[in-house]
């Protein structure tokens, strides 16, 4: 792996000649000015644009020598981390801000999670999501750590992932009453994941220690 390219937030493409970069757009929100900057970069460097499942806009087809200039033209936009051992993304549904079915403010909590965790270095990759109701438009069912809105608060789900060996997440805690408490629970889980220092998804570790043990860890109780 070319570490210089990784530090530049770029991913080599299938042709092994061109690269993609992913400006970070928390929850998929973007201002008109940001969209104009992204479009201008694509035109300037003859690149293509692709909407990603992580609620970003990928700029695809950049020459290696244009990567630095492209980031400079994006005028301070944060670099997304679509690869590597880190918190890859926090996927967020419209929630009560924009959806008539929302039962909790997924945008508020999701943006706090994004600010606290996005791109945090880890032993292995980890994905998060926040859905404002049990319809689960942000796919908590296949995320490592996720929150689902209910009329009484938040359900915390753990251990899901896609990929070649997909698995559904499991219910860890129910009806968490506040965003602050939800953030604390997630922080404890992430700290535990880091402490294990294992190159695997968190679901594998949950299988090894058991869901009840993870429940104690999330609550900050003395684990066995």
N, C-alpha and C positions, 0 to 999 in steps of 0.2 A: 504494500500500500504506500502511495506517495504521501508522506505526512505533510508536506508543504501544501498539497492540494486539499487535504483534509482540513488543515488549519484555515484554509480559505473558504471552507463551507461548500465545497464543490464535490460532485459525484461524477465519475467517469461514466460515459454512456456505452452502449453495446458496440459501437464502432471503435471503441478504445482510442478515439481521437478527440471527441468533443465532450463537453461537460454540462451539467445542470447545477443551478443554484436555486435555493428556496428562501426568498425573503419571508421572515416570520410575520404572520398575520394572526394575532391571538383571536381565537374563536372564529376565524374567517372574516373578521371585521377589517375593512379597508376604507380609507378616505378616497374621494375622487382624485386628490393629488397623488396618493400612493399608486393608484391604478394607472394614472397617467405616466408616472415614473417607470413603472414596470413595463408598460406598453412601449415607451420610448426606448428603453434598454433593448427590448426584443427587436425593435426595428433597427436600431443602430448597429447591433451586432448580428443581424440576420438570424435570430433565434426564434424558437416557437414557444408558445405558452400552453401549459397543461394544468388544469385544476386537479389538485391531489385529494386523496381521501382524508388527509390530515388538515384540511381546510387551509391550504396554502396554494399559491400560484407558482408552479415550477417554470423557470426560464431554461429551456432546453436547447442544446446545440451550440454552446459557446466554445470558441477556441480557447486553449489554455492561456494564451497570451492576453486574452480579453477579460479574464475573470476579475482581476483587481480593478480594472477600469469600470466594469459593470457594477461592482459593489459601490464604487465611488459615486457612480451616477445615480444610485438608489438613495443617496443623500441620508445616510444614517439609519436606514432600515435595519433591524436586527437580523442576524443570520439564523435561519432555521437549522435544525439538526435532523435531517431525514435519514440519518445513518449513524452507526456507531453505538457503543455501549453507554446509553444515556436515557433520560426521559425523552422519548421521541416527540410526543405531541400530547396535547390535551384537547380532545374533541368535545365540542359543546353544542348542544341543541339550542333552538331559539328561546325555550323556556317561557316564563311569564311575560317577558318583554314583548314577544312577538307572536306567541302561539296561544290560541284559546284553550288548549288542553293542558298547558303548563300548570303544575301544582306547586313548584318551587322555582326560585330564581336561579336557573342553571347558568345564566350569563354572569351574574355576580360571582357565584362560587367558582365557576370555571375559569374566569379571568384571574381570580386569586390563586388558584392552583397553577395556572400557566405562569404567573409571575414568580411563584415560589419554586416551581419544579422544572419547568421547561428547559431542556438541555443540561440538566444536572448530570454530572458524570456518575456512572454506575458500573458495577462489574459486568452487566449485560443490559440489553435493551428492555425498556418498560414503557407501556402505553397506558394512558389514562383517558377517562371520559366523564362527562356529566350530562345526564338527561333529566329534564324537568318533570317528567312523569313516567309511568310504567310502560308507555309505548316504546320507550328506549330508542329514540331516533339517533342518539349518539353511540349506540352499540356497546353499552356496558357489558352486554353478554359475552363479548370477546375481547375485553380489555383486562390488563393485569390488575389495575385498581380503578374502580369506578363508583360513581354515586348516582342514585336514582331518586327523583323527587316523589314524595307522597304527601297527602294532606297533613300528616303529622311530622314531617321532617324529611330525613334522607335515609335510604337504605345504602349500605356499603357492600359492594361486591368485589371479589378478589379471584385471581387465578385464571382468567380467561385469556385466550389468544387465538389468532388465526394461524396461517401457515400450513406446512405439510402435515402437522399433527395437531389439528384444531381442538380446542376444548372450551366449554362454556364456563363462565365465572360462577362462583358460589356465593350465596348470601352469608355475609359475616356478621353484620349488625343491622338492626332495624330501627327506624324512626329516630335517627339522630336529630336532636331538636334545633341545633344552630349551625351556621356555617363555620364558626370558630371551632366548635368541637369536631366537626367533620375534618377540618384542616389539620387539627392535632392528631387525629386518628391516622390520617394518610401519612403525616410526617413520621410517626412511629413505625409504620409499615415500611416506608422507604428506608429509614435508618436501619431497620432490621435486615432488609434486603442487602444493603451495602455491607453490613457486618458479616454476612455469610460469605461474601467474596466468591461467588460461584458463577460460572459462565452458563447460566440457564435462565429460563423464564421463571417468574415467581411461582407459577402454578406447580412446577416440579417440586419446589421446596415445600410448598403447602402439602403436597401429597406425602412428603417424607416426615413432616413433623405433626401433621394433623390440623384440622380446621380449628379445633378448640384451643390448641396451643397458639395459633395465629390470633385468635380472638383475644386471648389474654395479652399478647404482645401489643395489639392495637389499643387495648384499654390501658396499657401501662401497668398491668398487674404483674406480680412475680410469676414468671413462667417456669415450668418444670425443667 
